[in-house]
Amino acid sequence: MDTVRLRIDAAYDGTAFAGWSSQPGLRTVQGTIEAALATVLRDPAEQVRLVVAGRTDAGVHATGQVAHLDLSAERWAALAADRRRGEPTTALARRLNGVLASADPDVVITGIALAPAGFDARFSPIWRRYAYRIADEAALRDPLRRAHTLWQPGTLDAAAMDALAQSLVGLHDFGAFCKPREGSTTIRTLLDYRWRRDDDGVLLATVRADAFCHSMVRALVGAAVAVGLGRREPDAIVELLRSAQRTSLFPVVAAKGLTLVEVGYPPDAELAARAEQTRARRQPLGSASPAATAADGASSD
């Protein structure tokens, strides 16, 4: 065994981060966690590089982010041998959170575990779930949650938004809702999309898909807001979906209302097969079954 793979679960407030992915000279979630890991491991020769389930954009939050880290067998043996600190994964999480609490409290490690065979944080997921919060003029606007909620002028029709959302569910080319990236497909399976108001009147969206292309969730929310304000007819949004062409007829909403809530994985016995399937490039819509089109997919929104 040359390496040991760890699953790392994390939560973060994305307000002041330039997204997940490391970028020179910018504060990122990946860079922050990797720096803390390097401090805890105290081994400059150790390769500290996280692979993540969803590459969240600047300002996007997470309560259920998942990543994996490969450690050399020697480094893992050293961690496991230090029984003074307790069980090694629990001890590593505790030490890592200690470093983060003093250096960057916007990030918390919620769990570390030995990854099962075949686990790949990026390629093994079968779905990712996001939530979006909007406080319109009918809702209670909580200033303590202003960094995690879009404050929307006017009053939104939640029922119309929910009806539109349900009409978009399924396997489609979401080109109208994604920023194009060369060599990437925009075919996705939207598994769930619903809107409701909570007890304070805040509008809450739940959006779940096999994967998301760039800006997809925020564009889906923007389309619903346009319908909720009466500025666009639901049929017009459905026609845009069928066209699969990027549009400016509705806004891409602000990142601050968006949170990655959960990443779903198959049973352990199916992890390796799912990762292999996902690595395959998506096929054009209609050329393969929905199962065969499951994606390359680290989400990015």
Secondary structure as UniProt FT lines:
FT   STRAND          3..12
FT   TURN            15..16
FT   TURN            24..25
FT   HELIX           29..41
FT   TURN            44..45
FT   STRAND          50..52
FT   TURN            58..59
FT   STRAND          61..72
FT   HELIX           73..81
FT   HELIX           83..85
FT   HELIX           88..103
FT   TURN            105..106
FT   STRAND          107..114
FT   TURN            117..118
FT   TURN            121..123
FT   STRAND          127..135
FT   TURN            137..138
FT   HELIX           143..148
FT   STRAND          150..151
FT   HELIX           158..167
FT   STRAND          170..173
FT   HELIX           175..177
FT   TURN            182..183
FT   STRAND          187..197
FT   TURN            199..200
FT   STRAND          203..209
FT   TURN            214..215
FT   HELIX           216..228
FT   TURN            229..230
FT   HELIX           234..243
FT   HELIX           255..257
FT   STRAND          258..264
FT   HELIX           268..270
FT   HELIX           271..279
FT   TURN            285..286
FT   HELIX           291..293
//
